[in-house]
Amino acid sequence: MTMNTHTTLPVLVAGGGIGGLAAALALVRQGFRVQVFEQAAEIGEIGAGIQLGPNAFHAFDALGVGEKARARAVYTDYMVMHDALDEYQVGKIPTGVAFRQRFGNPYAVIHRVDVHLSLLEGAQESGRVEFLTSTRIVRVEQDGETVTAYDQNGQSYRGVALIGADGVRSVVRQQYVGDPARVTGHVVYRAVVDKRDFPLDLQWNAASIWVGPNCHLVHYPLRGGEQYNVVVTFHSRQQEEWGVTEGSKEEVQSYFQGICPKARQLIDLPKSWKRWATADREPIAQWRYGRVTLLGDAAHPTTQYMAQGACMAMEDAVTLGEALRVCQQDWGQALDLYQRSRVARTARIVLSSREMGRLYHAQGVERLVRNELWRGRSPERFYDAMEWLYGWNVGNCLAPKPGTPTTA
């Protein structure tokens, strides 16, 4: 870690979620003090399970919390996709020893709260992160050398730079970009079910998905296998507005007529659901505005189909820290390098996620084509196809300098 004493001002981070905490850790490791502003009354996280590719563990390691995260994760034996109409196994990808050797880290599933907690503990232990809760940044001003952020009560905070990690409804993005959200019409229901209530014939140590016409279902173990994450997604019949509400078991059941009994068990399990009407935004090429930049969902909100939202936020944070290191903490150069290193990769996630949603929800002849796509494919060919995603690490995260020749 390099310690920098050239300024007494902190770096301001809007948002205390996974992206904001990861950014704080990356900045601390470059010697900065950090102030994190969180609009909730306490630093915490909501949600259910998330999936972590090897790239996420590379990021955890680079942020100094790899062992904390590993201790809370469940390591899967494989990823598997079934057709929800007839139980046909569309594809199965082993995630054991050969996978780990290929990518240098495992595939795992974890509760979102446990990701957040691992990052939070690291930030608290650093002694260089100050948390300001019940504080929502509503406006940002700059003078060329510093940034001043204003909260909902008119209180001002001055820093050397500001990282807008304030999520899918980012106020920072709204001020500098002002683009609309793209409501998908896809609704996601999420719940966590205790192992004792989960069907024995689905208690697989795997990230599992059942794909059907205009819908799909996901399940995987959490917290040592004592709980299971259940996620169902469908195309809504009504005009949706972006947001989270309490779910209705009756609504869920109305969308999954015709799927096989084995998969249908999943929608009868939860006692309560949370309902997400999803949205993303069109990818943008500019994240940096003076000494302000975007990070995580504020920069590249995406649908869930690539299971990479949290992973991308942590990659952003690591890349920002590395950019500051190689640019010797010149904020202008560093933020340009960070942006150049992240825009295309995260845009690929956003656009690929849309296409993956189409693939999952195929019907008619498209469904038949999907089911033939991976027939007979070896694990090595699956791994080759995943290299662009899971091959990311701190050593290759920065874009080459403009004009640098590349090898064919």
N, C-alpha and C positions, 0 to 999 in steps of 0.2 A: 504494500500500500504506500502511495506517495502522500506525504502530508504537505498541504499547501497553506501558507500563512499570508499570502499576498493580499487577502481581503478579509475583513471582519464580517462582511455581509453573508447571510446564508443563501442557499438556493431555495426558492419557493416551489413547492409541489402542490398543485391543486388536485385533491383526491387521495383518499386513504384506502383505496382498494388494492387489488393485487398489483396493478400497474404502478400505482403511486408508491407503494412500499418497496417494490423492486427498484424503482428509480431512486428512492432514498438510499437504499443499500448501495447501489452502483455509485452514487455521488459521494457517499461517505468513504468508499474505498478509493476515491480519488482525492480525499483530504478535505472535502467540503463539509460545512455544517448545513443542516437541512431543516426547514420548517414544512410540515405536512398539514394541510388544511382539509378537514373532513366535515361535511355538512351534518352528518349524523351525530347523535349525542355521545357516542363512543366509537372507538375504532373496532370494527367488526366486519363480518361478511355474512351474506345470506346465500341461499341456493342449495344445491345438492351436490351430486358427484360430478367430477370432470375427469377427462382422460389426459394422461401426460405421455407424450412421446419422448424419445431419447433427447431431442432438442431441449425439452423442458428441464431435464436433469443436467444437461450441460449448462443451462442458465443458472439453475440452483447452485451448482458448484462454483460458477464464476462469481456469484453473489455471496458465497461463503456460508450457505445454509443447506448444502446438499445432504448432509447427514440428518438434519432435522426433517427434511421432506421425505427422505428414504424411510425413516422410521415410522412414518404415518401412512405410507402408500401400501397398496395391495398390488402384487406383481402378477400379471396375467400370464397364462400359458399360451394363449392364442387370441386372435381377433377372428370373428366368424360372422358371416352374413347368410341368412336364410330368407327364402321367399315366404312371406306371411300367408300366402294362399294355400300352398301345397307342401310346405316344409322343405322344399328343395334347397340344398346347401350351395349357395351361389359361389362362395369363396371362403377359404380358411387360411389364415396367415399365422404360422407359429411365431411366438415372441419369446422363445427360450434362449438357450445358450448361443445358437448360431446368430440370432437376431442381435443379441447383446454384443457379440464379437464384431458384427458388421458395423454397428452404429456406436459402439462404445458406451452405451447406457441402455437401461431397460425400457420396456413399455409398462405403464402402470395406471391404475385408477385410484382416485383419492377423493375425499370430501373437500369441497371448495373451501370450507372453513379451515381445514388443516393446511392447505396451501397458504392461506392468508396468515394463519398463526405462525407458520415457519418463518415467513418473511418478517412478521411483526416482531417476533422474538429476536431475530437478527438485528433489526433496526433498534430495538430497545437496548440490547446488549452493547451496541456501538457507543452509546452515550453521546452521540452527535446528532440525534434526530429529535426535534421538538414537535409534539403533536398538539394541534389546536382543533378541538372538536366543536360541534355546533357552529361551525364557521364555514360559510359558503362564499367562495370567491365569485363576485358578480361583475367585476370590471378590472381591466389591466391598463396601466399607462407605462410608457417608457421614455427615457431621456437620452438613450444612446449608450450610457454606461451602466445604468441600473434599471430595475423593473419595480414598479409599485403596484401591489394588488389591493383591492378594496373588498371588504366583506359586506354582508347584507345589512350590517349596522353602521356602515360608513367608516369603520376602522381601517387604517392603512398599514401595509406591511411592505418593507423595502428589501429587495434582494438583488443578487448579482445576475440572476436569470430566473425564469419561471417555466416549469414543466406542467403542461396541461394534461393531467391524467385523470380528468374528472368524468370519464365514462361516456356512455352512449349518448347522453344528453348534455354533452360538454358545453359549459358556458364559454370557455376559452375558445373553442372551435366556433361557436356561434358568433363571437365578437369578430374573429378574424376571417372566417370563411362564410358563415351564414347560409350553408346549403341545407336543403330539406332532407329529412329521413325518407328512406324508401320502404314503406310498409309492405311486407311480403304477402300477407294474407295467410301465412302459415302460423298455426298456433301450437305451442309446446306446453305440455303438462309435465310437471316434475314432482316426484315424491320419493321418499326413502322408506323402505319396508324392512322390518326386523327379520332376521334369518328364520326364526320359528314360524313366521307367517308366509314364507316364500316357498313356492312349489319345489319339491325335491328334484323333479325332472328338469328344472331350469337352473339349479344351483351349480353353474359352470364357473370355473375360474377363468373367465374370458370377458372381453368386451364384445357383447353380442348385439346384433341388430337383426330385426325382422322387417323386411321391406315389402310394402304393399301399394296398391293403387291409391295415390294421393295421401299416403300415410306411412308411418313406420313406428317401430317400438324398439327401445334399447334397454338392456339391463346388464349390470355388472356388480361385483361385490365391493363393499366398502368396509373400512375399519376392521381389518382382520377377518373379514367374511362374516361379521356379526350382523351386518345390514346389507341390503341390496338397493342400488339406485335404479329407479324405474323412470323412463322418459318416453312419452308418446307424442307424436307430432301428426297433425292433419291439416288439410287445406280447409279453411273456414268457409261456411256457406254465406256468412254475413260480412259486411264491411267492417274491417278491424281498425282499431286505433292502437298505436304502439303503447304498451304498458303491461303491468303485472297486476293480476287480480286473484281473488280466491276462485278455485276451480269447482266444477260441478261434475260429479260422477256420471250423472245422466247424460251430460253433453259428450263426455268422452265415449261412453258406450254407444252413443248414436252414430259415431263416425267409423266404427270398426266392425260393421256387419260383413260377414263373408270371409273373415280371416280364420285360419285354422285354430282348433280348440287349444292347442299347446301354446300358441302365442296369445290367444285371447285371455288366458289366465291372468296376464299381466295387468289388464285394465280393470280387473275385478278386485285387485289386492289393496290399493291404498285407501286409507280411511279419510284422507284429505289430500287435496292437490293444490299446487300453485300453478296459475295459468299465465303464460307469457305470450302476448301477441308480438311477433318478432318483426324486426326491421334491420336493415343495414344502410349504408350510404355508398354513393359512387366513390371509387377511389380517387384521391386527389394527389397531385404531384408536389404541392407545396405544404410543408408542415411548419417551416420556420418563419417567424415574423420577428425580425430583430433578435432580441434576447429571449424570445418566447418560442417554445416548440410544443408539439402535440406528441402524445405517447399512448399506447394501448388502444382501448375502444374509442377514445377521443380522436385518434388519428385514423383508425381503420375498423370501424364497427362492422361486424360480419355475422352472418347466420351461423348456426351451430354445426353444420354438416361436415366440416373438416375437423371438428373437435380441437381447434387450435387457438381459441380466443385468448385464454390465459397464457398459453405458451408464447404467443406472439408478443404479448405485453412484456413478458419477462425477457424475451429476446431483445425487444426495443431497449429496455433498461440497460442490459449488458452492453449493447452496441453504443448507446449514449456514453456510458462510462469509458469504453475503449476509445471512442472518438475524442473525448476530452484528454485521455492519456497521450495518444499519439500526436494530438495538436497542441500539446503542452498547455492545456487549459485556456487556449484562445477560444472564447465562446463562439465567435463568428465562424471560424474555420470548423470548429467541432460540430456545431449544429448543422452546418452545410454537409459535412461528411456523414453525420448520423442520418440526415434526410436522404442523401444519395444512396446510403447503404440499405435503407429500409423500404423505400416507396414501392419498388417493383415487387419485392418479395411479399409484402403484406397485401398488395393489390392482387397478386396471384392467389393468395388465400381467399380473399373476398370473392373473386370471380370463380375460382374453383369450387368454393362452397356452394355457390348458386347452382353450378352444374351438377355437383354431387347430390344436391336436393332433388334435381330432376331425375337423376339416375335412380335414387332410392324410390321415388314415387312413380316410376314408370308403370304404364298400363298398356294393355293390348299388345301389339307387335313389339313396341319398345320394351315391354317387360321381357318378352322372349329373347330379344337381343341382349338385354342386360344379363339375363341368366346364362347366356352362352359366353359372355365376355371373358371370364376367367377359367373356363373349363380346362382342366389339366395343367394349369399354370403351376410351376414349381415355386417353392419358397424363395429361391434366389431371384427369380424374375419379379416376384412381388417386391423384394428388397431393392432391386435395381430401380423399380418405378418409384420407390419411396426415398431414394437417395437425396433428391433435391430438398425434401422436407426434413428428414431426420438426420441428414449429414451436416446440419448447421452446428457450429460451435464457436467458442470465443476466439479461436485461432483464425477463423475464416469469415468472421462476421462483418468486417469492414470492406466497403467497395474499393476497388483499385483506384489509384489516382487517374484522373482523366488523361487519356492518351497513352496509358500503359498498355503495351501489346499483350494479347492473350494467346495462349497456345491452343492449337486446334484439337 
